[in-house]
Amino acid sequence: MLELEHHARFETQPTEGAARSVISDVIELRAEVDAMHQPASGSAALTGAELRVLHLLPSNLTLADIATELFVSRNTVKSHAASIYRKLGASKRSEAVDHARSAGLLATMQAV
């Protein structure tokens, strides 16, 4: 895409209306493609595995208990929890749960 922009800008005559239109089209297309390649952030970036862990965070289960429930290791749950906290901008479990509820990822009152 950069090469196409370069050629459109520097190898066409600036007075040609069609050339200006091509340049505008290329720049617009480039902006659209760049927008599609923006990584997901926040709650939109949670993976399926992280969502499964997230749904058990409001419970009184320990990370080890969550691991048993999900048939994964405690370290896997710990990694998912850390990722959830980071993506939701939380520093502790209760804060992550509050942020998830605010984002509509968890029901307001959930008990396990």
C-alpha positions as CSV (number, residue, x, y, z in Angstrom):
1,M,0.0,0.0,0.0
2,L,2.8,2.4,0.8
3,E,4.3,1.8,-2.6
4,L,1.0,2.5,-4.3
5,E,0.7,5.8,-2.4
6,H,4.2,6.7,-3.4
7,H,3.5,6.1,-7.0
8,A,0.2,7.9,-6.9
9,R,1.7,11.0,-5.3
10,F,4.9,11.3,-7.2
11,E,4.4,9.7,-10.6
12,T,1.2,11.4,-11.6
13,Q,0.7,14.9,-12.8
14,P,-0.8,17.0,-10.0
15,T,-3.0,18.9,-12.4
16,E,-4.8,15.7,-13.6
17,G,-8.2,15.4,-12.0
18,A,-8.2,11.6,-12.3
19,A,-4.8,11.4,-10.6
20,R,-6.0,13.5,-7.7
21,S,-9.1,11.2,-7.4
22,V,-6.8,8.1,-7.4
23,I,-4.6,9.7,-4.7
24,S,-7.6,10.5,-2.6
25,D,-9.0,7.0,-3.1
26,V,-5.7,5.4,-2.1
27,I,-5.4,7.5,1.0
28,E,-9.0,6.8,2.1
29,L,-8.5,3.0,1.4
30,R,-5.3,3.1,3.4
31,A,-7.1,4.7,6.4
32,E,-9.8,2.0,6.3
33,V,-7.3,-0.8,6.1
34,D,-5.3,0.6,9.0
35,A,-8.5,1.0,11.1
36,M,-9.3,-2.7,10.5
37,H,-5.8,-3.7,11.9
38,Q,-6.2,-2.0,15.2
39,P,-5.9,-4.6,18.0
40,A,-8.8,-5.1,20.2
41,S,-8.5,-3.6,23.6
42,G,-10.2,-3.6,26.9
43,S,-13.1,-6.1,27.4
44,A,-13.3,-6.7,23.6
45,A,-9.9,-8.3,23.8
46,L,-10.9,-11.0,26.2
47,T,-10.4,-14.5,24.8
48,G,-13.0,-17.3,25.3
49,A,-10.7,-18.9,28.0
50,E,-10.5,-15.6,29.8
51,L,-14.2,-15.2,29.7
52,R,-14.7,-18.6,31.3
53,V,-12.4,-17.6,34.1
54,L,-14.0,-14.2,34.4
55,H,-17.4,-15.8,35.0
56,L,-16.1,-17.6,38.0
57,L,-14.2,-14.6,39.5
58,P,-17.3,-13.3,41.4
59,S,-17.6,-16.6,43.3
60,N,-15.8,-17.5,46.5
61,L,-13.7,-20.0,44.6
62,T,-9.9,-19.8,44.9
63,L,-7.9,-19.8,41.7
64,A,-7.1,-23.5,42.4
65,D,-10.8,-24.2,42.7
66,I,-11.5,-22.4,39.4
67,A,-8.8,-24.4,37.8
68,T,-10.4,-27.7,39.0
69,E,-13.8,-26.5,37.8
70,L,-12.4,-25.7,34.3
71,F,-10.1,-28.7,34.1
72,V,-6.9,-26.6,33.7
73,S,-3.9,-25.9,35.9
74,R,-3.9,-23.2,38.6
75,N,-1.1,-21.5,36.7
76,T,-3.3,-21.3,33.6
77,V,-6.1,-19.7,35.6
78,K,-3.5,-17.3,37.3
79,S,-2.3,-16.3,33.8
80,H,-5.8,-15.7,32.5
81,A,-6.7,-13.7,35.6
82,A,-3.7,-11.5,35.2
83,S,-4.6,-10.9,31.6
84,I,-8.2,-10.1,32.5
85,Y,-7.0,-7.6,35.1
86,R,-4.7,-5.9,32.6
87,K,-7.3,-5.8,29.8
88,L,-10.0,-4.4,32.2
89,G,-7.6,-1.9,33.8
90,A,-8.0,-3.6,37.2
91,S,-5.4,-4.3,39.9
92,K,-7.3,-6.8,42.0
93,R,-10.1,-9.4,41.6
94,S,-13.0,-7.4,43.0
95,E,-12.0,-4.4,40.8
96,A,-12.0,-6.7,37.7
97,V,-15.4,-8.0,38.6
98,D,-16.7,-4.5,39.0
99,H,-15.3,-3.4,35.6
100,A,-16.7,-6.5,34.0
101,R,-20.1,-5.8,35.4
102,S,-19.9,-2.2,34.2
103,A,-19.0,-3.5,30.7
104,G,-21.9,-5.9,30.7
105,L,-19.7,-9.0,30.7
106,L,-21.2,-10.2,34.0
107,A,-24.6,-10.1,35.4
108,T,-25.1,-7.6,38.2
109,M,-25.7,-10.2,40.8
110,Q,-24.0,-13.5,40.1
111,A,-23.4,-16.3,42.6
112,V,-21.8,-19.6,42.0
